[in-house]
Amino acid sequence: MLKPRPCVSDLRAYHSPVSDPSLDLRLDLNENTTGCSPRVLARLRSLDAKTIALYPPREPGEKLAAEFLGIRPEETLLTNGADEGIDLLCRAYLDHADEMIIVTPAFSMYETFCQSAGARTVRVPSGPEFSFPTEPMLQAITPRTRVIIITNPNNPTGVAAGRQDILRVIEAAPQAAVLLDEAYFDFHGQTLMDQTGKLPNLFIARTFSKAYGLAGMRIGILAGAREQISVIRRIPSPFNLNVFALACLEEALADRETVTAYVDQVCRGRESLQRELAALGVKSWPSQANFILADFGAQCDALLETLHRQGIALRKRPDIPGAIRITIGTPQEMERVTGAIRQFMQSPAVARQVAP
Ligand SMILES: Cc1ncc(COP(=O)(O)O)c(C=O)c1O
């Protein structure tokens, strides 16, 4: 057995739930369950053998993405999902003994990328009701802080941070790359993209995996000041996006109708799930994303098992005892999952335990 770098041998393996074929309703990974734009599918089907045989240039896609975001192509790096953008940022700025600050609970890949860069993660707990902990974040900044990640809205809570609070953190850490992860931007509508290039240490990550229904295609964007992006651009393969992703980007960006319809569906589904949970006496947090975090307390594991037996996958968050994250699906899917939750919560054994 070869000896890996110590920071790599200490990494925990990511166990993907995707591989369980018995589950026919997956509401555990915040995917778009309605699928991608039909225009994307048509472009995909139109590709010929010669196009697929060639290495795909990234630059035309970056021009399109930049135009769409209202920034310059030099401020735009297309990445293999937002994941790659986060990894590249960690590899560009984190060295041994450096620190990365995140707000917990957090998207799990941040720590993986930080650790594999050999650096240390500083975890700042969310405030009351998972609010953004502005003051503790400011206090956590030290000369060793080289990366700060703010997820807005946050995953797994769905709770959003305010613009002024984020700006205070960016301004307080000029020596650090501040990554604003806007993976769920489309469901919230608030962004700091207008500050790209104006704040030299601000980076913004976006993904096509959620609102655009392209998780399988792996397309993300890392936006930031030109000087910084030109450095980060040295790290990835020039062909980090495959030909399918690059060919479909134009159609994905152009089809606003499909994205808007999906976002509307999510907003309606989010509201009715929240109402449904409240009626069952289950606490949930106000989400600005395409999922809801709910507190099932002592019933958490039994509920997950019961739904699993019915082919429904939800996401347990072991770092928040009792909490389950539920992706918003189509109205039919939501009817099925809420029906299953209702049946479980109203079963005599559970109802006896949760009765006041
Ligand atoms: C907050 C956050 N950032 C980034 C990602 C990764 O997105 P992608 O599929 O583009 O790599 C996810 C995926 O769930 C996420 O929740």
The ligand as an ORCA input file, in Angstrom:
! r2SCAN-3c Opt
* xyz 0 1
  C     -23.881     24.648     -1.385
  C     -23.440     23.791     -2.521
  N     -22.350     24.143     -3.198
  C     -21.919     23.410     -4.233
  C     -22.555     22.257     -4.623
  C     -21.997     21.443     -5.754
  O     -22.641     21.689     -6.928
  P     -22.193     21.013     -8.294
  O     -23.153     19.913     -8.582
  O     -22.254     22.114     -9.282
  O     -20.773     20.525     -8.110
  C     -23.696     21.843     -3.935
  C     -24.399     20.606     -4.316
  O     -25.272     20.127     -3.687
  C     -24.141     22.633     -2.850
  O     -25.216     22.274     -2.127
*
